[in-house]
Amino acid sequence: MNILAIGAHPDDVELLCGGTLVKYANRGERIFIAIATNGNVGSPTLDREEIAAVRRAEAEDACSIIGAELIWMDFPDEWLFDDRVTRTRFIDAIRQARPDVMIVPSEADYHPDHRMAGRVAIDARIPSTVRLVETTLPAAEKIPHVFVMDTIAGIDFQPTAYVDVSDVFETKVKLLEAHVSQNGWTKDVYDDDLEALMVDQARRRGLEAGVRYAEAFQELRTYPRTGGLRLLPL
């Protein structure tokens, strides 16, 4: 299978569904990580071009750990909107990955880029298969089955599915650690530790699921039903 995870920023995917991607990769599935924005405001010291280059390199390092293919959309951080250019780029990301399963951000998350990436990804899933929606890539053969990833800190998110990531948690930590610049940024802006936030959330979701560490999701239930596909069983 092809698995596409879409994040608004570098590190979002690793934080919220990295363990699930590790498990898919260990099964031999083909993994794509698409990042909508280039993270070019995420530094207290570097200019926009410098931090964007750093964050892309960190994203590439994280992808290399599990052999994932990076799709870098390169929109400016904090300025992601639902317009023709953005939707076209998301359609092409889906057409490039041709996913069976697509994991997207929650439209209930705290950050506008997260909410927008989730909305555009869901809205792009059907047009990605329509021949006369013309982009740089040919139409995909099928509509992907969509799961929505948890919100940051799990706020206002009611899971309908869990994945036990206890056995791959060390690798999930390594994926997040690849984003070195963001550990400092999170402490500077939010007075929070990114890895500690991730560990706490995985423990709480694990407690709900009856395992040590888990990641939480909602299955997208809308027309047309793509059915027959599940996340990895708990």
C-alpha positions as CSV (number, residue, x, y, z in Angstrom):
1,M,0.0,0.0,0.0
2,N,0.9,3.7,-0.4
3,I,0.5,5.8,2.8
4,L,0.4,9.6,2.6
5,A,0.7,11.7,5.8
6,I,0.1,15.4,5.3
7,G,1.4,17.9,7.9
8,A,1.1,21.7,8.0
9,H,4.7,22.1,9.2
10,P,7.8,20.1,9.5
11,D,7.5,18.0,12.7
12,D,3.7,17.9,12.8
13,V,3.5,14.4,11.3
14,E,6.3,13.0,13.5
15,L,4.6,14.4,16.6
16,L,1.1,13.1,16.0
17,C,1.3,10.0,13.7
18,G,5.0,9.2,13.5
19,G,4.7,5.8,15.3
20,T,1.9,4.7,12.9
21,L,4.2,5.6,9.9
22,V,7.0,3.6,11.5
23,K,4.8,0.6,11.8
24,Y,3.6,0.9,8.2
25,A,7.2,1.3,7.0
26,N,8.2,-1.8,9.0
27,R,5.5,-3.7,7.1
28,G,7.1,-2.7,3.8
29,E,4.5,-0.1,2.8
30,R,5.5,2.9,0.7
31,I,5.4,6.1,2.9
32,F,5.0,9.7,1.7
33,I,5.2,12.7,4.0
34,A,3.9,15.9,2.5
35,I,4.6,19.2,4.3
36,A,2.5,22.2,3.3
37,T,4.6,25.1,4.7
38,N,8.3,25.5,4.9
39,G,8.4,26.6,8.5
40,N,10.1,29.8,7.6
41,V,9.1,31.8,10.8
42,G,10.2,29.1,13.2
43,S,13.4,30.6,14.6
44,P,14.2,33.2,17.2
45,T,17.6,34.0,15.5
46,L,17.7,32.9,11.8
47,D,16.1,34.7,8.9
48,R,13.3,33.2,6.9
49,E,15.4,31.7,4.2
50,E,17.9,30.2,6.7
51,I,15.3,28.6,8.9
52,A,13.4,27.3,5.9
53,A,16.5,25.5,4.6
54,V,17.2,24.1,8.1
55,R,13.7,22.8,8.5
56,R,13.7,21.2,5.1
57,A,17.0,19.4,5.9
58,E,15.5,18.3,9.2
59,A,12.4,16.9,7.4
60,E,14.6,15.0,5.0
61,D,16.6,13.6,7.9
62,A,13.4,12.4,9.6
63,C,12.1,10.8,6.3
64,S,15.4,9.0,5.9
65,I,14.9,7.1,9.2
66,I,11.9,5.2,7.8
67,G,12.6,5.5,4.1
68,A,9.7,7.9,3.5
69,E,9.5,10.1,0.4
70,L,9.2,13.8,1.1
71,I,6.8,16.0,-0.7
72,W,7.8,19.6,0.0
73,M,5.0,22.1,-0.9
74,D,6.9,25.2,0.2
75,F,4.1,27.5,1.2
76,P,5.1,30.3,3.6
77,D,4.5,29.4,7.3
78,E,1.4,31.1,8.8
79,W,0.0,32.0,5.4
80,L,-1.7,28.8,4.2
81,F,-5.0,29.5,2.5
82,D,-7.7,27.7,0.6
83,D,-7.2,29.1,-2.9
84,R,-6.7,27.6,-6.3
85,V,-2.9,27.5,-6.1
86,T,-3.0,25.7,-2.7
87,R,-5.7,23.3,-3.6
88,T,-3.9,22.4,-6.9
89,R,-0.7,21.7,-5.0
90,F,-2.5,19.4,-2.6
91,I,-4.1,17.6,-5.5
92,D,-0.7,17.1,-7.0
93,A,0.7,15.8,-3.7
94,I,-2.1,13.2,-3.7
95,R,-1.5,12.4,-7.3
96,Q,2.2,11.9,-6.7
97,A,1.7,9.6,-3.7
98,R,-1.4,7.8,-5.1
99,P,-2.3,6.7,-1.5
100,D,-4.5,4.0,-0.3
101,V,-4.5,5.6,3.1
102,M,-4.2,9.3,3.7
103,I,-3.6,10.8,7.2
104,V,-4.4,14.5,7.6
105,P,-4.4,17.2,10.3
106,S,-7.5,17.9,12.3
107,E,-9.7,20.9,11.4
108,A,-10.2,21.3,15.2
109,D,-6.5,21.9,15.9
110,Y,-5.1,25.1,17.5
111,H,-3.1,26.4,14.6
112,P,-4.7,27.9,11.5
113,D,-2.2,26.2,9.2
114,H,-3.1,22.9,10.7
115,R,-6.8,23.5,10.3
116,M,-6.3,24.7,6.7
117,A,-4.1,21.8,5.7
118,G,-6.7,19.4,7.0
119,R,-9.5,21.1,5.2
120,V,-7.7,21.4,1.9
121,A,-6.4,17.8,2.0
122,I,-9.9,16.4,2.6
123,D,-11.4,18.7,-0.1
124,A,-8.6,17.6,-2.6
125,R,-9.1,13.9,-2.2
126,I,-11.9,13.6,-4.8
127,P,-10.6,16.1,-7.4
128,S,-7.3,14.2,-7.3
129,T,-9.1,11.4,-9.2
130,V,-11.0,13.6,-11.7
131,R,-9.4,13.5,-15.2
132,L,-10.6,17.0,-16.2
133,V,-9.2,18.6,-13.1
134,E,-6.0,19.3,-14.9
135,T,-2.7,19.8,-12.9
136,T,0.9,18.8,-13.6
137,L,0.2,15.2,-12.9
138,P,-2.4,12.7,-14.3
139,A,-5.4,11.8,-12.2
140,A,-5.1,9.2,-9.5
141,E,-7.0,5.9,-9.9
142,K,-8.8,5.9,-6.6
143,I,-10.0,8.2,-3.8
144,P,-7.8,7.5,-0.7
145,H,-9.3,6.4,2.6
146,V,-8.8,9.2,5.1
147,F,-7.9,9.3,8.8
148,V,-7.6,12.5,10.8
149,M,-4.7,12.7,13.2
150,D,-4.9,13.9,16.8
151,T,-4.8,17.5,17.8
152,I,-1.8,19.0,19.6
153,A,-2.2,17.9,23.3
154,G,-5.4,16.1,22.3
155,I,-7.6,19.1,22.9
156,D,-11.2,18.8,21.7
157,F,-10.5,15.5,19.8
158,Q,-12.6,12.4,20.3
159,P,-10.7,9.4,18.8
160,T,-12.5,6.7,16.9
161,A,-9.3,4.6,16.3
162,Y,-6.0,4.0,18.1
163,V,-2.7,2.6,17.0
164,D,-0.5,0.9,19.6
165,V,3.0,2.4,19.0
166,S,4.6,1.0,22.1
167,D,7.0,-1.3,20.2
168,V,8.2,1.5,17.9
169,F,8.2,4.4,20.3
170,E,12.0,4.8,20.4
171,T,11.9,5.3,16.6
172,K,9.0,7.7,16.9
173,V,11.2,9.7,19.3
174,K,14.1,9.7,16.8
175,L,11.8,11.0,14.1
176,L,10.9,14.0,16.3
177,E,14.5,14.5,17.5
178,A,15.4,15.0,13.8
179,H,13.7,18.4,14.1
180,V,16.4,19.9,16.3
181,S,15.5,23.5,15.6
182,Q,11.9,23.1,16.8
183,N,12.8,21.8,20.2
184,G,14.4,25.2,20.9
185,W,11.6,27.1,19.2
186,T,8.9,25.4,21.2
187,K,10.7,26.3,24.4
188,D,11.3,29.9,23.3
189,V,7.7,30.6,22.1
190,Y,5.5,28.3,24.2
191,D,7.7,27.5,27.2
192,D,7.2,23.8,26.4
193,D,9.3,20.8,25.6
194,L,8.3,19.3,22.3
195,E,9.5,15.8,23.1
196,A,7.9,15.9,26.6
197,L,4.6,17.0,25.0
198,M,4.7,14.1,22.6
199,V,5.5,11.6,25.3
200,D,2.7,12.9,27.6
201,Q,0.2,12.7,24.8
202,A,1.2,9.2,23.7
203,R,0.9,8.0,27.3
204,R,-2.5,9.5,27.7
205,R,-3.8,8.0,24.5
206,G,-2.2,4.7,25.5
207,L,-4.0,4.8,28.8
208,E,-7.3,5.3,26.9
209,A,-6.4,2.4,24.6
210,G,-5.1,0.0,27.3
211,V,-1.5,0.0,26.1
212,R,1.7,1.9,27.0
213,Y,1.9,4.4,24.1
214,A,-0.7,5.0,21.4
215,E,-1.7,7.5,18.7
216,A,-5.3,8.6,18.2
217,F,-7.3,9.1,15.0
218,Q,-10.7,9.8,13.6
219,E,-11.9,7.9,10.5
220,L,-13.4,10.3,7.9
221,R,-16.9,9.2,7.4
222,T,-18.4,11.0,4.4
223,Y,-19.5,10.3,0.9
224,P,-18.3,8.5,-1.0
225,R,-17.3,5.7,1.3
226,T,-14.0,4.2,0.3
227,G,-14.2,1.5,3.0
228,G,-12.3,-1.8,3.3
229,L,-9.3,-0.1,4.7
230,R,-8.3,0.3,8.4
231,L,-5.5,1.8,10.2
232,L,-3.1,-0.7,11.8
233,P,-5.1,-2.7,14.4
234,L,-4.5,-1.9,18.0
